[in-house]
Amino acid sequence: MQIAEIASIQTPRQMAMYDAAKKLEAAFLSEMLKGAGLDAMAGPFGGGEGEAQFASLMREEQARTMVEAGGIGLAEQLFHQMAKYDE
């Protein structure tokens, strides 16, 4: 979480909303990575049903790491919109 967001989060409910927004951003980024073709390995070691399962896990972890590193700002925007309507 970045310092700017910490100041605006004051209640456990707001913390839960921010966590939900981060999960949604991670899901969005995971789908974007999938669309970019980061779901399959090429070459002699690629392929098979197992790869599809493990590739999705890897993609989800990469997306979660991207969000924790600052993401694309989607979580912050979602949080601010949810907080505005929560009041």
MDTraj code that builds the backbone (N, CA, C; nanometers):
import mdtraj as md
import numpy as np

residues = "MET GLN ILE ALA GLU ILE ALA SER ILE GLN THR PRO ARG GLN MET ALA MET TYR ASP ALA ALA LYS LYS LEU GLU ALA ALA PHE LEU SER GLU MET LEU LYS GLY ALA GLY LEU ASP ALA MET ALA GLY PRO PHE GLY GLY GLY GLU GLY GLU ALA GLN PHE ALA SER LEU MET ARG GLU GLU GLN ALA ARG THR MET VAL GLU ALA GLY GLY ILE GLY LEU ALA GLU GLN LEU PHE HIS GLN MET ALA LYS TYR ASP GLU".split()
xyz = np.array([
    [0.0851, -0.1174, 0.0000],
    [0.0000, 0.0000, 0.0000],
    [0.0896, 0.1236, 0.0000],
    [0.0569, 0.2191, -0.0795],
    [0.1361, 0.3396, -0.0876],
    [0.0946, 0.4375, 0.0214],
    [0.1823, 0.5304, 0.0547],
    [0.1597, 0.6234, 0.1652],
    [0.0363, 0.7102, 0.1423],
    [0.0098, 0.7508, 0.0184],
    [-0.1055, 0.8366, -0.0105],
    [-0.2361, 0.7675, 0.0274],
    [-0.2439, 0.6365, 0.0067],
    [-0.3661, 0.5646, 0.0388],
    [-0.3821, 0.5416, 0.1888],
    [-0.2722, 0.5293, 0.2613],
    [-0.2790, 0.5039, 0.4047],
    [-0.3519, 0.6173, 0.4754],
    [-0.3307, 0.7402, 0.4322],
    [-0.3930, 0.8554, 0.4976],
    [-0.5447, 0.8552, 0.4809],
    [-0.5940, 0.8025, 0.3690],
    [-0.7381, 0.8071, 0.3460],
    [-0.8114, 0.6855, 0.4039],
    [-0.7388, 0.5830, 0.4452],
    [-0.8011, 0.4639, 0.5035],
    [-0.8040, 0.4810, 0.6548],
    [-0.9257, 0.4897, 0.7108],
    [-0.9388, 0.5189, 0.8525],
    [-1.0140, 0.4119, 0.9301],
    [-1.0892, 0.3264, 0.8629],
    [-1.1702, 0.2271, 0.9327],
    [-1.1408, 0.0873, 0.8788],
    [-1.1752, -0.0158, 0.9555],
    [-1.1588, -0.1527, 0.9045],
    [-1.2403, -0.1773, 0.7776],
    [-1.3565, -0.1139, 0.7673],
    [-1.4389, -0.1286, 0.6465],
    [-1.3660, -0.0713, 0.5257],
    [-1.3017, 0.0435, 0.5423],
    [-1.2262, 0.1023, 0.4321],
    [-1.1073, 0.0144, 0.3943],
    [-1.0430, -0.0465, 0.4935],
    [-0.9314, -0.1370, 0.4661],
    [-0.9815, -0.2575, 0.3860],
    [-1.0992, -0.3091, 0.4210],
    [-1.1572, -0.4220, 0.3483],
    [-1.1918, -0.3811, 0.2051],
    [-1.2425, -0.2593, 0.1868],
    [-1.2740, -0.2115, 0.0525],
    [-1.1474, -0.1987, -0.0306],
    [-1.0401, -0.1490, 0.0304],
    [-0.9139, -0.1334, -0.0422],
    [-0.8558, -0.2697, -0.0792],
    [-0.8647, -0.3661, 0.0114],
    [-0.8175, -0.5015, -0.0188],
    [-0.8973, -0.5620, -0.1339],
    [-1.0283, -0.5417, -0.1346],
    [-1.1123, -0.5917, -0.2438],
    [-1.0754, -0.5235, -0.3758],
    [-1.0471, -0.3956, -0.3713],
    [-1.0077, -0.3226, -0.4918],
    [-0.8746, -0.3749, -0.5454],
    [-0.7813, -0.4070, -0.4550],
    [-0.6529, -0.4629, -0.4985],
    [-0.6715, -0.6010, -0.5610],
    [-0.7614, -0.6814, -0.5054],
    [-0.7876, -0.8143, -0.5634],
    [-0.8488, -0.8004, -0.7019],
    [-0.9375, -0.7036, -0.7196],
    [-0.9984, -0.6817, -0.8502],
    [-0.8942, -0.6343, -0.9513],
    [-0.8039, -0.5466, -0.9090],
    [-0.6974, -0.5011, -0.9984],
    [-0.6076, -0.6186, -1.0370],
    [-0.5764, -0.7057, -0.9423],
    [-0.4935, -0.8225, -0.9720],
    [-0.5630, -0.9157, -1.0713],
    [-0.6933, -0.9357, -1.0553],
    [-0.7681, -1.0196, -1.1490],
    [-0.7676, -0.9572, -1.2879],
    [-0.7841, -0.8267, -1.2941],
    [-0.7810, -0.7559, -1.4225],
    [-0.6448, -0.7712, -1.4892],
    [-0.5373, -0.7502, -1.4117],
    [-0.4030, -0.7623, -1.4677],
    [-0.3735, -0.9052, -1.5121],
    [-0.4229, -1.0025, -1.4377],
    [-0.4035, -1.1422, -1.4754],
    [-0.4663, -1.1707, -1.6110],
    [-0.5869, -1.1197, -1.6332],
    [-0.6532, -1.1383, -1.7624],
    [-0.5785, -1.0637, -1.8730],
    [-0.5247, -0.9480, -1.8413],
    [-0.4480, -0.8734, -1.9411],
    [-0.3205, -0.9484, -1.9775],
    [-0.2541, -1.0076, -1.8778],
    [-0.1348, -1.0878, -1.9054],
    [-0.1694, -1.2090, -1.9903],
    [-0.2832, -1.2696, -1.9630],
    [-0.3282, -1.3839, -2.0427],
    [-0.3507, -1.3405, -2.1871],
    [-0.4147, -1.2276, -2.2052],
    [-0.4392, -1.1749, -2.3388],
    [-0.3110, -1.1389, -2.4122],
    [-0.2073, -1.1066, -2.3357],
    [-0.0782, -1.0730, -2.3957],
    [0.0009, -1.1977, -2.4344],
    [-0.0541, -1.3150, -2.4022],
    [0.0118, -1.4394, -2.4399],
    [0.1064, -1.4955, -2.3360],
    [0.0954, -1.4524, -2.2124],
    [0.1834, -1.5026, -2.1073],
    [0.1234, -1.6235, -2.0366],
    [0.0513, -1.7059, -2.1102],
    [-0.0107, -1.8216, -2.0469],
    [0.0438, -1.9541, -2.0981],
    [0.1381, -1.9523, -2.1894],
    [0.1916, -2.0779, -2.2414],
    [0.3388, -2.0618, -2.2766],
    [0.4136, -2.1664, -2.2507],
    [0.5550, -2.1678, -2.2864],
    [0.5705, -2.2250, -2.4264],
    [0.6614, -2.1689, -2.5004],
    [0.6920, -2.2223, -2.6327],
    [0.8132, -2.3140, -2.6216],
    [0.8315, -2.3992, -2.7164],
    [0.9493, -2.4842, -2.7187],
    [0.9225, -2.6254, -2.6731],
    [1.0268, -2.7030, -2.6564],
    [1.0114, -2.8448, -2.6248],
    [0.9565, -2.8728, -2.4853],
    [0.9649, -2.7787, -2.3948],
    [0.9157, -2.8018, -2.2586],
    [0.7756, -2.7473, -2.2363],
    [0.7146, -2.6919, -2.3376],
    [0.5817, -2.6352, -2.3253],
    [0.4735, -2.7340, -2.3655],
    [0.3532, -2.7055, -2.3188],
    [0.2393, -2.7850, -2.3610],
    [0.1809, -2.8716, -2.2520],
    [0.0665, -2.9252, -2.2802],
    [0.0013, -3.0157, -2.1873],
    [-0.0989, -2.9472, -2.0976],
    [-0.1851, -3.0293, -2.0365],
    [-0.2882, -2.9771, -1.9461],
    [-0.2277, -2.9196, -1.8192],
    [-0.1228, -2.9810, -1.7691],
    [-0.0589, -2.9311, -1.6472],
    [-0.0050, -2.7910, -1.6640],
    [0.0480, -2.7633, -1.7814],
    [0.1028, -2.6303, -1.8050],
    [-0.0056, -2.5237, -1.7954],
    [-0.1228, -2.5521, -1.8482],
    [-0.2319, -2.4546, -1.8439],
    [-0.2677, -2.4204, -1.6994],
    [-0.2707, -2.5211, -1.6133],
    [-0.3023, -2.4965, -1.4723],
    [-0.1931, -2.4155, -1.4045],
    [-0.0687, -2.4551, -1.4225],
    [0.0401, -2.3861, -1.3553],
    [0.0671, -2.2489, -1.4150],
    [0.0422, -2.2321, -1.5436],
    [0.0601, -2.1014, -1.6069],
    [-0.0383, -2.0004, -1.5488],
    [-0.1618, -2.0449, -1.5213],
    [-0.2590, -1.9522, -1.4638],
    [-0.2193, -1.9120, -1.3223],
    [-0.1643, -2.0064, -1.2462],
    [-0.1174, -1.9735, -1.1103],
    [-0.0020, -1.8739, -1.1155],
    [0.0889, -1.8955, -1.2089],
    [0.2027, -1.8051, -1.2238],
    [0.1552, -1.6659, -1.2652],
    [0.0606, -1.6617, -1.3591],
    [0.0070, -1.5338, -1.4057],
    [-0.0630, -1.4587, -1.2929],
    [-0.1399, -1.5293, -1.2105],
    [-0.2082, -1.4663, -1.0975],
    [-0.1082, -1.4109, -0.9963],
    [-0.0019, -1.4843, -0.9704],
    [0.1003, -1.4371, -0.8757],
    [0.1742, -1.3165, -0.9322],
    [0.2035, -1.3183, -1.0616],
    [0.2676, -1.2021, -1.1239],
    [0.1776, -1.0794, -1.1131],
    [0.0503, -1.0966, -1.1357],
    [-0.0439, -0.9849, -1.1271],
    [-0.0526, -0.9328, -0.9840],
    [-0.0575, -1.0240, -0.8858],
    [-0.0630, -0.9827, -0.7455],
    [0.0624, -0.9049, -0.7074],
    [0.1778, -0.9508, -0.7552],
    [0.3038, -0.8821, -0.7275],
    [0.3057, -0.7439, -0.7917],
    [0.2504, -0.7337, -0.9115],
    [0.2426, -0.6035, -0.9781],
    [0.1577, -0.5063, -0.8966],
    [0.0452, -0.5539, -0.8438],
    [-0.0425, -0.4678, -0.7638],
    [0.0289, -0.4233, -0.6367],
    [0.0970, -0.5154, -0.5700],
    [0.1685, -0.4805, -0.4463],
    [0.2814, -0.3813, -0.4723],
    [0.3356, -0.3815, -0.5944],
    [0.4424, -0.2887, -0.6305],
    [0.3892, -0.1532, -0.6763],
    [0.2585, -0.1358, -0.6769],
    [0.2008, -0.0083, -0.7166],
    [0.0954, -0.0211, -0.8244],
    [0.1016, -0.1286, -0.9004],
    [-0.0005, -0.1554, -1.0009],
    [-0.0140, -0.0459, -1.1039],
    [-0.1340, -0.0359, -1.1579],
    [-0.1622, 0.0642, -1.2613],
    [-0.2549, 0.1741, -1.2094],
    [-0.2826, 0.1709, -1.0802],
    [-0.3672, 0.2733, -1.0199],
    [-0.5151, 0.2405, -1.0183],
    [-0.5518, 0.1237, -1.0699],
    [-0.6921, 0.0863, -1.0747],
    [-0.7496, 0.0661, -0.9346],
    [-0.6738, 0.0028, -0.8449],
    [-0.7226, -0.0221, -0.7088],
    [-0.7530, 0.1091, -0.6362],
    [-0.6666, 0.2069, -0.6526],
    [-0.6879, 0.3355, -0.5868],
    [-0.8144, 0.4029, -0.6383],
    [-0.8341, 0.3985, -0.7705],
    [-0.9532, 0.4593, -0.8294],
    [-1.0802, 0.3886, -0.7824],
    [-1.0761, 0.2553, -0.7807],
    [-1.1918, 0.1792, -0.7333],
    [-1.2205, 0.2097, -0.5870],
    [-1.1149, 0.2151, -0.5056],
    [-1.1333, 0.2434, -0.3632],
    [-1.1972, 0.3799, -0.3423],
    [-1.1473, 0.4802, -0.4113],
    [-1.2011, 0.6151, -0.3930],
    [-1.3470, 0.6235, -0.4354],
    [-1.3835, 0.5525, -0.5422],
    [-1.5230, 0.5512, -0.5846],
    [-1.6119, 0.4781, -0.4829],
    [-1.5621, 0.3636, -0.4327],
    [-1.6396, 0.2906, -0.3319],
    [-1.6540, 0.3724, -0.2038],
    [-1.5468, 0.4392, -0.1626],
    [-1.5506, 0.5188, -0.0400],
    [-1.6462, 0.6363, -0.0549],
    [-1.6517, 0.6932, -0.1733],
    [-1.7415, 0.8070, -0.1976],
    [-1.8878, 0.7656, -0.1793],
    [-1.9226, 0.6472, -0.2284],
    [-2.0607, 0.6008, -0.2192],
    [-2.0911, 0.5307, -0.0874],
    [-1.9884, 0.5027, -0.0089],
    [-2.0064, 0.4356, 0.1197],
    [-2.0464, 0.5349, 0.2282],
    [-2.0212, 0.6618, 0.2073],
    [-2.0482, 0.7627, 0.3107],
    [-2.1942, 0.7925, 0.3278],
])
top = md.Topology()
chain = top.add_chain()
for i, resn in enumerate(residues, 1):
    res = top.add_residue(resn, chain, resSeq=i)
    for name in ("N", "CA", "C"):
        top.add_atom(name, md.element.get_by_symbol(name[0]), res)
traj = md.Trajectory(xyz[None], top)
